[in-house]
């Protein structure tokens, strides 16, 4: 059994998921992906992830809706929310619902990777 930390990347952008998956795998993380909010929700209730990188604007369910459902059902997931929406209300709502961080798109990969390493010490 691997000791690698497990990360779920939930984003409907193939570019973002490919970029983050590659960067995380190069640093030794085990990565799974979801392409919409419903898939993210389902994987989050069954996956045992150490961290979820969750886009706010996705088909099916918004990132905030995913976090809210997890909270209501007692599923605990450490979430870094990503969003291209530059809206302080979304930032505050994400953090209030339990996200550990909020990153605005477009993001700088080295900064995001540092924030991930901070939340998933080896």
C-alpha positions as CSV (number, residue, x, y, z in Angstrom):
1,X,0.0,0.0,0.0
2,X,1.3,3.4,-1.0
3,X,2.0,6.1,1.6
4,X,1.4,8.8,-1.1
5,X,-1.1,11.5,-0.2
6,X,-4.2,11.3,-2.3
7,X,-5.5,14.4,-4.1
8,X,-8.7,14.8,-6.0
9,X,-8.7,17.5,-8.7
10,X,-12.2,18.5,-9.7
11,X,-12.3,20.9,-12.6
12,X,-14.1,20.9,-15.9
13,X,-11.1,22.3,-17.7
14,X,-8.9,19.6,-19.2
15,X,-6.0,22.0,-19.3
16,X,-6.2,22.7,-15.5
17,X,-6.6,19.0,-14.6
18,X,-3.7,17.9,-16.8
19,X,-1.5,20.7,-15.5
20,X,-2.2,20.0,-11.9
21,X,-2.2,16.2,-12.2
22,X,1.2,16.3,-13.9
23,X,2.7,18.7,-11.3
24,X,1.2,16.7,-8.3
25,X,2.3,13.3,-9.7
26,X,5.9,14.7,-10.2
27,X,5.9,15.5,-6.5
28,X,4.8,12.0,-5.5
29,X,1.1,12.6,-4.9
30,X,-1.6,10.1,-6.0
31,X,-4.1,11.9,-8.2
32,X,-7.7,11.3,-9.2
33,X,-9.8,13.7,-11.2
34,X,-13.5,14.7,-11.6
35,X,-14.8,16.6,-14.6
36,X,-18.0,18.0,-13.0
37,X,-19.6,18.7,-9.7
38,X,-21.6,15.5,-9.4
39,X,-18.5,13.3,-10.0
40,X,-16.6,15.4,-7.5
41,X,-19.3,15.0,-4.9
42,X,-19.5,11.2,-5.5
43,X,-15.7,10.7,-5.3
44,X,-15.5,12.9,-2.3
45,X,-18.0,10.8,-0.3
46,X,-16.2,7.6,-1.1
47,X,-12.6,8.4,-1.8
48,X,-10.6,9.1,1.3
49,X,-8.7,12.0,-0.2
50,X,-6.1,14.0,1.8
51,X,-7.0,17.1,-0.2
52,X,-9.6,18.1,-2.8
53,X,-8.8,20.9,-5.3
54,X,-12.3,22.0,-6.3
55,X,-13.4,24.4,-9.0
56,X,-16.4,26.6,-8.2
57,X,-17.9,26.8,-11.7
58,X,-18.6,23.3,-12.9
59,X,-21.5,21.6,-14.6
60,X,-23.8,19.5,-12.5
61,X,-23.1,21.1,-9.1
62,X,-21.1,24.2,-8.2
63,X,-18.1,23.8,-6.0
64,X,-20.0,25.5,-3.1
65,X,-22.9,23.1,-3.5
66,X,-20.5,20.1,-3.4
67,X,-18.9,21.4,-0.1
68,X,-22.3,22.2,1.3
69,X,-23.6,18.7,0.6
70,X,-20.5,17.0,2.1
71,X,-20.9,19.1,5.2
72,X,-24.6,18.3,5.6
73,X,-23.9,14.6,5.2
74,X,-20.9,14.6,7.6
75,X,-18.2,14.0,5.0
76,X,-15.0,15.8,5.9
77,X,-12.8,16.8,3.0
78,X,-9.9,19.3,3.1
79,X,-10.7,21.6,0.2
80,X,-8.7,24.2,-1.7
81,X,-11.3,26.1,-3.8
82,X,-10.4,27.4,-7.3
83,X,-12.4,30.0,-9.1
84,X,-12.3,32.4,-11.9
85,X,-15.1,34.3,-10.2
86,X,-13.6,37.4,-8.6
87,X,-16.3,37.8,-6.0
88,X,-15.6,38.3,-2.3
89,X,-18.9,36.6,-1.4
90,X,-17.7,33.4,-3.1
91,X,-14.4,33.5,-1.2
92,X,-16.1,34.1,2.1
93,X,-18.8,31.4,1.4
94,X,-16.1,28.9,0.5
95,X,-14.1,29.5,3.7
96,X,-17.3,29.5,5.8
97,X,-18.3,26.1,4.4
98,X,-14.9,24.7,5.4
99,X,-12.5,25.2,2.5
100,X,-9.0,25.6,3.9
101,X,-7.9,28.0,1.1
102,X,-9.2,29.9,-1.9
103,X,-7.2,30.5,-5.1
104,X,-8.4,32.8,-7.9
105,X,-7.9,31.7,-11.5
106,X,-5.7,32.2,-13.3
107,X,-3.4,30.9,-10.7
108,X,0.4,30.7,-10.5
109,X,1.4,27.0,-10.4
110,X,4.4,27.5,-8.0
111,X,2.2,29.3,-5.5
112,X,-0.6,26.7,-5.7
113,X,1.9,23.9,-5.3
114,X,3.4,25.6,-2.2
115,X,-0.1,25.9,-0.7
116,X,-0.7,22.2,-1.4
117,X,2.6,21.2,0.2
118,X,1.7,23.4,3.2
119,X,-1.5,21.4,3.7
120,X,-0.1,18.0,3.0
121,X,3.2,17.8,4.8
122,X,5.3,14.7,4.0
